[in-house]
Amino acid sequence: MDTGADLLRIEDLSISFAMMGGQIDAVRKASLRVLPGKVTALVGESGSGKSVISQAVMGILPKTASASGQILFCDPKLSTGPVDILKMDPDGPQLRALRGNRMGKIFQEPMTSLSPLHTIGNQIQESLKIHMDLTAKERRQRSEEMLGLVGFSKPSRAFDMYPFELSGGMRQRAMIAMALVCQPSLLIADEPTTALDVTIQAQILKLLRDLQSQLNMAMLLITHDLGVVANMADEVVVIYHGEIMEAGPIEAIFRKPSHPYLKGLMAAVPHFDMKPGERLKALREVPVDAGSLLGRKPAAIAKADEAKAPIHLQSDVLLSVRDISKTFTTRKSSWFSKADNQPYKAVDGVSFDIRRGECLGLVGESGCGKTTVSKILMRAVTPDTGSVMLASSDGPIDVLAARGDGLKNLRTKMQMVFQDPVSSLSPRMTVQNILAEPLEIHDRGTGKSRTETVKTLLKAIGLDQRHINRYPHSFSGGQRQRIGIARALALGPELLICDEPVSALDVSVQAQILNLLKDLQSELGLTYLFISHNLAVVDYMADRIAVMCAGRIVEIAPREILMRAPVHPYTRSLLAAVPFPDLDRPLDFETLNTGGASDMRNWNAAFRGDEAEASLSAADLGEGHFVLANRNADVRELRP
């Protein structure tokens, strides 16, 4: 086959779904190509038709779908020449011979895509059983080779493990091994790194790049992350509402974007070069009216506003957290051995203050203890040691000691915005019920006044009041997250804990939510603890940033200092792993830690401490910048 010929060519592809109220056109006259050994990135928001196109290529469209056009697959190993996948029977032998053999696919969520009942090895060698005439020993050998290739240090051990025994990053590696074990000429990667931390994402991207060149494989990369596109793609195809808006080589697309949609998508992404006060430009601005909630301001702030005076409470610190620790016990037992209870320290001596009116960002990889800290603050988890004090406008509250009416009062002062806007809203309650529930629980107002409050909340977050009797399923992800924010604001809290509030959203919707949170903060004088693993988002939102690793805060500083001059090797590794949507600032894949940012073997001795870590303490570098280092270390020597 001529090297310039297309490995995959999609021409005039239209896909529609038969629904009760008529048909939905998911893809309209889409045309794109994937060249041999090259990466084509398919970029767009949720619902734009990206995943539907990938399903059509693999021949796994649902029964309700009807498709027209051509999907031509021209594999050099096929003696028949180009074949049209749309003309094949989805369950026929011809397409089954291609699927999993010459075309592999990595799905977005590795936990739900891997069978929990079968070992990793069983699932990887399934493709070999179907497509190749190998003995059991040869299949195992080939599977273990592939596990080694994707980064498992002990492939023979990993072969016999179950998915639940692996971390998210390792599960994704296992899925890549499964897709590549037959050495396909085309790999379809559908949002392969969306659910992963920034450091694990960088490792997976490096792995895909290495495997692609090693196996001379083409890739159709489906993503909404322009930073990933800039580091991986040779060609870019931009799709919006099922139609291709723009397509071309990566250089042309990034340096001279011509379509307004692509320009808008780029302006909606938070990045580290944003000027102070610069706002994200959402694709679709939603008119919000945070001023309508002024009646829900905390009492002290409202009084200060009336007097046009600054807030002078006893302290600028709203929340003071001191030495909180939490140990969980994991129980390991089998038929033949006694239970072995192993302690695991999720939070280890964490201390920080949140000042009134500021946003403190809390960042770190999955499993570092961020969410456990938020659960301790919200009284969902009881710590082993430590104290948490809230300097409420009504007087100081000992958060961990609050009981009965005191705890009920505390709930009005601190509220939470959750990560997943789908599972955090009851599907059986209307918007009216969801937003009125906190008011009913705390006996605020009458039925009529509560309805008025709900309407005010809807107005504040930019939702139409006509939606008051609709259920959560009829809203988009961004609208559902707005409802979650409105629910958290219903009682006029002083502190909002936002746990990954935009990680499940597209960049364009993410921009809307971040701008809304910023507006609410300035209008209502709110204080935020903003938890995220996306450093660019935290950089946009936070005034100060605390970096967490293995249950401890390793560095805390004002945002501009931490982003400009990070000191701790863990912080520097996190920042180095962030993919920029900029062709002139590619990821340095060669220097990325293979063991992850938390691999202490790569750290300077001054930051490692002794075996018990008792020698580590917070070193003051000035200007509110603290870093966890050896007590005996010279502060001047800590800076890189």
C-alpha positions, 0 to 999 in steps of 0.5 A: 500500500502506498504510504501516502494512502489513508488507512481509514477514510470516512466519507459523508458519514451520517448517523441518526437514532430512532427515538419516541419523538422522532429521530436524532441526527447525531452525525451529519455528513462527516468526512475525515481520514487517518494516515498510516502510523499517524495520529488524528485527533477528533476534538469536540464537546460532549454530545458532538458525535465523537464517540458515535463515530468511533462506534461506527468504525468498530461496527458496534453501533446500537440497534436503534442507530441507522448510518449512511456514507462510507467507512473505508478501512485499507489495512496493508495486511488485508489481501482484499484491499479497502473494505467498507465497514458500513456494508458489513454485517456487525455480527458477521465473520468478516467484521469480527475478524477485524475488530480486536485484531486489526482495529483495537479500542481503548475505552474512557472508563477502565473500571466499567470496561474491564470484567470484574470476574476475570483476571487481567490475563484472561481478558488480554488473551481473549483476543489471541484466542479468537484471532490467532492459532496459539497454544495456551503457553504462547498466549500467556507469553504474548500477553505477559510481553504486552503487559511488560511493554505497557509498563507493568514491572512484574507482568507474570504477577499482573497476569493473574490479578483482577481489575479491582487490585489495580490503580486507575492508571494501571487499569488503563495500561491493562486496557491498552495491552488488551487493545494492542495484543494483536498488534492492530494497524489502527487504535481508537482511543476514546478519551483515554486519559480523562479519568486520570491524574495529570502525572498518570495522564502524562505517563499514558500519553508517553506510553501511547506515543512510544507504542505507536512508533514501535508498532507503526500504528495509526491512532484515532484519538478522541478527546476534548483536551486541547493540551493532549491534542497539542502533544499527540496529534499529527492532524486535527478534526474539530466536530460540533453537533455532528458536523465537521467544522475544521480539519487539517495538520496540527500546525495549521489548526493551532497556529491559525484557527479559522472557525469561530468554534475552534477559537472559542474552544481555545479561549475557554481553556484555563492556562497558566499565562492568564493575566490577573483578573482575566476571565475565561471566555465560555462558548455560550455565556449564561446570564447569571444574577449573583446580586439576587442572592444578597439576602443570603450573605453571611450576616457579618458580611451583609452588615459590613456592606451596609456600613460600606466598611471592611469586615473586622472580625476577631480574625481574618481566618475563617477556618483553622485546621490543625494536625488532623490525621485519619488512618483506615484499616484494610483487611486482608484474609483468605480461607487459609490464613487469619485476617491481617489488618493493615493500617493505612494513613490517608491523612497525616498531620494536616494543618492549614488556614482558610482566610475569609473571602479567599479561595484555597486550592487543594491539589494532588494526585488521586489517593493523596487524601484530598477528599478525605480532608473534605469529608472530615471538614463536613463531618462525614468522617471522624479523624483520629486526632486534630482540631477544626475551628470555624470562626463563624459570624455567630461566634466560633464553632468547634467543628469536630465537637458539634452535636445536636442543634450545634451540628445543625447550625454548623450545616448552615455555615459549611456546604459542599459542591460534589464532583459528579452532578449526576449521582449527587442529585436525586433522580426522583426530586424536581428542581423545586424539591432539591433546592427547597429541601435544605430550607425545609430541614432547617425550618426556614420560611413558609412554603410560599417564601421557599418557592420564592427563594428557589426562584431567586436561586435559579435566577442567580445561577442562570437557569430559567424559572420555567425549569422549576418542576423538571427532573435532573435527567432533563438537564445537561451536565453543566446545568446539573452542576449549577443546580448543585451549586444553588443547593449549596447556596440555599442556606447562605453558607460562609464556606463552600467546599468544592470537590472536583466540581468541574472534572466531569465537565467539558472545557466550555461548560467548565468555563461557565461553572468556574466563572459562576463560582468566581462571580458568586465569590465576589458578590456574596463574599464567599470563602472556598476550599477548591479541591482539584487535580487540574492545576490550570483550573486551580491556578484560575480559581485560587488565591493560595494553593496547598499541595498534598502528597501521601496524606501530607501537605508538602507545599503551600504558598500564594498562587503566583509564587507556587506557580512561578517558583515551586520548591518541592519536587512533587509540586514541580513534577505535577506542574511538569506533567500538565499538557499545554494547548501550545505547540511551542511548549510540548511535554518533556516526556523523557524527564517525566517520573516513571514512578509518578510524582510521588515516587520519593526516590527521585526527590532531593534528600532534603525532602525525604526525611527519615524512615518515620518521617518525624524529621520533616517539618514546614520550612518558612521560605517567606511571603507565606510560602511553606514547604515540608522539608528536613528540620536540619535543611538550610532554607536557602538550599531548598530552592531549585 
